[in-house]
Amino acid sequence: MQLTRRAAIALFTLLVLIWGVNWTVVKLIVFDVPPVWSSALRSLIACSTVLLVQRATRNFVIPRRQDISIILIIGLLNMTACPTFMAAGVQLIPVGRSVVLGYTMPLWVIPCAWLFLREALPPRRLLGIGIGLCGIFVLCNPLTMDWGNRDALLGHGYLLLSALSWAMAIICIRAHVWMSTPFQLLFWQTLLASVLLCALAFALEGPLSFSPTPSLLLLLAYCGIPATALAFWAMTVINASLPATTTSLSLLATPVVGILGSILFLGEDIDLPLAIAAGLILCGIALGVFASRP
């Protein structure tokens, strides 16, 4: 499915808003639901939604043998590790810092693409990586972060692992030769993630126990349907409709939306080190993406 440029840009704008606000939503959820269980519930909701949509649109397929590997990789990295580390990190540190660290993903994609896919690594891209790493140093240096605070250290580490998991999934997606469409395989990926996350949550956090208030159920529905099921479908359509550089650069708006959401809905303060770090990381990512343009 391919959209007109105007429709694709409108859909992408909606997607950036959904993903940006989702960081605040996850923060609100983990106040009441443990992080691994919150990821499991999100995945279960997404899995059910995708199955209904695929059945309605006749896109449900039994995966071919050649696609089993990408189902396992995306299910493990992009849908299990990435959201679990994200939820664990957001539980421990403010949303503003979390979203900036979470969107360092392109900084890890660039060297991994050079190492595993033999993609070019021109000087401008190296400069972008260097500037982005300087931003991470500003965010994590001992003057702005208490290195004696175990929760702060774990939170920052979880968010960086989340970004790295996302980056490795992207490398595998680029290298894979698809037999079915990404949307057709989405149910199987979310199903695998749901099984793994439920087992992991039970092992690490015990039986699920929370008060299903209407507001909490609404937040979980937001995470599962627009922020996961709709988002994966939308990203597939957008990638088919817009140049890769356009989508990569436009994703840089997501941390900005996430920071604004944390200010509006959680009352978080944005200090100078966070603003400088965010600027450096976003500039570094932009340089790295622009370096891939012809």
C-alpha positions in Angstrom: 0.0 0.0 0.0 1.4 3.4 -1.0 0.0 6.8 -0.1 0.2 10.2 -1.7 2.9 12.4 -0.4 0.4 14.6 1.5 -1.4 11.7 3.0 1.9 10.0 4.0 3.2 13.2 5.7 -0.2 13.6 7.6 0.0 10.0 8.8 3.7 10.5 9.8 2.8 13.6 11.8 0.2 11.6 13.6 2.7 8.8 14.3 5.3 11.2 15.7 2.6 12.7 18.1 1.5 9.2 19.1 5.0 8.0 19.9 6.0 11.2 21.6 3.0 11.2 24.0 3.5 7.4 24.5 6.5 8.1 26.7 4.4 10.0 29.2 1.7 7.3 29.0 4.2 4.5 29.8 5.4 6.6 32.8 1.9 6.8 34.1 1.3 3.1 33.6 4.4 1.9 35.5 3.2 3.8 38.5 0.5 1.1 38.9 1.8 -1.9 36.8 5.3 -3.4 37.0 7.4 -2.6 33.9 7.6 -6.1 32.4 3.9 -6.8 33.0 3.1 -3.4 31.4 5.0 -4.4 28.3 3.3 -7.8 28.3 -0.2 -6.2 28.5 0.7 -3.8 25.8 1.8 -6.6 23.5 -1.3 -8.7 24.2 -3.5 -5.8 23.3 -1.5 -5.2 20.1 -1.5 -8.8 19.2 -5.3 -9.1 19.5 -5.9 -5.9 17.5 -3.5 -6.9 14.7 -5.2 -10.4 14.4 -8.7 -8.7 14.1 -7.5 -6.3 11.4 -5.6 -9.0 9.5 -8.7 -11.2 9.5 -10.9 -8.3 8.4 -8.5 -7.3 5.5 -7.6 -10.9 4.6 -3.9 -10.3 5.4 -3.6 -13.2 7.8 -0.9 -15.6 6.6 1.0 -18.6 7.9 4.7 -17.5 7.8 7.0 -19.1 5.3 10.2 -20.8 6.5 12.3 -17.9 5.1 10.5 -15.4 7.3 10.8 -17.4 10.6 14.2 -15.8 11.4 12.9 -12.2 11.1 9.8 -13.1 13.2 12.1 -14.3 16.0 14.5 -11.4 15.7 11.8 -8.7 15.7 9.8 -10.5 18.4 12.8 -10.8 20.6 14.6 -7.4 20.0 12.0 -4.9 18.9 8.9 -6.1 20.7 10.3 -7.8 23.8 13.7 -6.3 24.8 13.1 -2.7 23.5 9.8 -1.9 25.2 10.7 -3.8 28.4 14.0 -1.8 28.8 12.0 1.3 27.9 9.4 0.7 30.6 12.0 -0.2 33.2 14.0 3.0 32.4 11.0 5.3 32.4 10.1 3.9 35.8 13.4 5.1 37.3 14.2 8.4 35.6 12.2 11.4 34.2 10.5 11.1 30.9 12.5 14.0 29.4 15.8 12.1 29.9 14.2 8.8 28.9 13.0 9.9 25.5 16.3 11.5 24.6 18.3 8.4 25.5 15.7 6.1 23.8 16.1 8.0 20.6 19.8 7.6 20.4 19.0 4.5 18.3 20.3 6.0 15.0 23.7 6.5 16.7 24.0 2.8 17.2 22.5 1.9 13.8 25.2 3.8 11.9 28.3 1.8 13.2 26.3 -1.4 13.2 25.4 -0.9 9.5 29.0 -0.3 8.7 30.1 -3.4 10.6 27.4 -5.9 9.6 26.0 -4.5 6.3 29.2 -3.0 4.9 27.5 0.4 4.5 29.8 3.4 4.0 30.9 5.4 7.0 31.9 8.8 5.6 33.6 11.5 7.7 30.3 13.4 8.1 28.6 10.4 9.6 31.6 9.8 12.0 31.2 13.5 13.1 27.5 12.9 13.7 28.3 9.9 15.9 30.9 11.9 17.8 28.5 14.8 18.4 25.8 12.5 19.5 28.1 10.7 22.0 29.0 14.1 23.4 25.3 14.7 24.1 25.2 11.4 26.0 28.2 12.4 28.0 26.6 15.8 28.9 23.5 13.9 30.0 25.4 11.3 32.1 28.4 13.3 33.4 28.9 13.3 37.2 28.1 17.0 37.4 24.5 16.5 36.2 23.8 12.9 37.3 24.4 11.3 40.7 26.5 8.3 40.0 25.9 7.1 43.5 22.2 6.7 42.8 21.6 3.1 41.8 18.2 3.8 40.3 19.6 6.6 38.1 22.4 4.4 36.8 20.0 1.5 36.1 17.5 3.8 34.4 20.1 5.3 32.0 21.5 1.9 31.3 18.0 0.4 30.6 17.2 3.2 28.1 20.5 2.8 26.3 19.8 -1.0 26.0 16.4 -0.2 24.7 17.9 2.0 21.9 20.5 -0.7 21.2 17.9 -3.4 20.9 15.9 -1.2 18.5 19.0 -0.5 16.4 20.0 -4.2 16.1 16.4 -5.0 15.0 16.7 -2.4 12.3 19.9 -3.9 11.0 18.3 -7.3 10.8 15.3 -5.9 9.0 17.5 -4.2 6.4 19.4 -7.4 5.8 16.3 -9.7 5.5 14.7 -10.7 2.2 11.0 -10.6 3.0 8.7 -13.4 1.6 5.6 -11.9 3.2 4.9 -8.2 3.9 6.0 -6.8 7.3 2.3 -6.2 8.2 1.4 -9.8 7.4 4.1 -11.0 9.8 3.1 -8.5 12.6 0.7 -10.8 14.3 3.3 -13.6 14.7 5.9 -11.1 16.0 3.5 -9.7 18.6 2.3 -13.2 19.5 5.9 -14.3 20.2 6.6 -11.2 22.2 3.4 -11.7 24.2 4.3 -15.2 25.2 7.9 -14.3 26.1 6.9 -11.2 28.0 4.2 -13.0 30.0 6.6 -15.7 31.0 9.3 -13.2 31.8 6.9 -11.0 33.9 5.7 -14.0 35.9 9.2 -15.1 36.6 10.6 -11.7 37.5 7.6 -9.9 39.0 5.2 -12.7 40.1 1.5 -13.0 39.3 -0.1 -9.9 37.7 -1.8 -7.7 40.3 -3.1 -4.2 39.7 -6.3 -2.2 40.1 -7.9 -2.0 36.6 -9.3 1.6 36.9 -10.9 3.1 33.8 -8.0 5.6 33.4 -5.4 2.8 33.6 -7.2 0.6 31.1 -7.4 3.6 28.7 -3.7 4.2 29.0 -3.0 0.5 28.3 -5.3 0.6 25.3 -3.4 3.6 24.0 -0.1 1.8 24.4 -1.4 -1.4 22.7 -3.5 0.0 19.8 -2.3 3.3 18.4 1.3 3.3 19.9 2.0 -0.4 18.9 -0.4 -2.0 16.4 -1.3 1.2 14.4 2.3 2.5 14.7 3.9 -0.6 13.1 1.4 -0.6 10.3 1.8 3.1 9.7 5.6 2.9 9.7 5.5 0.2 7.0 3.2 2.4 4.8 5.2 5.5 5.4 8.5 3.8 4.5 6.9 2.8 1.2 5.6 6.3 0.5 8.4 8.7 1.6 12.2 8.8 1.1 14.2 7.1 3.9 16.0 10.4 4.7 12.7 12.2 5.2 11.4 9.6 7.6 14.7 9.4 9.5 14.9 13.1 10.0 11.2 13.5 10.8 11.6 11.0 13.6 13.8 13.5 15.4 10.6 15.4 16.3 9.5 12.5 18.6 11.8 13.4 21.5 10.7 17.0 21.3 7.1 15.9 21.6 8.0 13.5 24.4 9.8 16.3 26.4 6.8 18.7 25.8 4.4 15.9 27.0 6.5 15.4 30.2 6.2 19.1 30.9 2.5 19.4 30.2 1.2 16.2 31.8 3.8 15.4 34.5 5.1 18.8 35.4 8.7 17.8 34.8 11.4 20.6 34.6 13.8 20.7 31.6 17.2 21.8 32.9 20.1 23.2 30.9 22.1 20.0 30.6 19.1 18.1 29.3 18.5 20.8 26.7 22.1 20.8 25.6 22.3 17.0 25.5 19.1 16.8 23.5 20.4 19.4 21.0 23.7 17.6 20.6 22.2 14.1 20.2 19.6 15.4 17.6 22.2 17.3 15.7 24.5 14.2 15.7 21.7 12.0 14.4 20.8 14.6 11.7 24.4 14.8 10.5 24.5 11.0 10.3 21.3 10.8 8.3 22.3 13.6 5.9 25.5 11.8 5.2 23.6 9.0 3.5 22.0 11.3 1.0 23.2 11.2 -2.6 
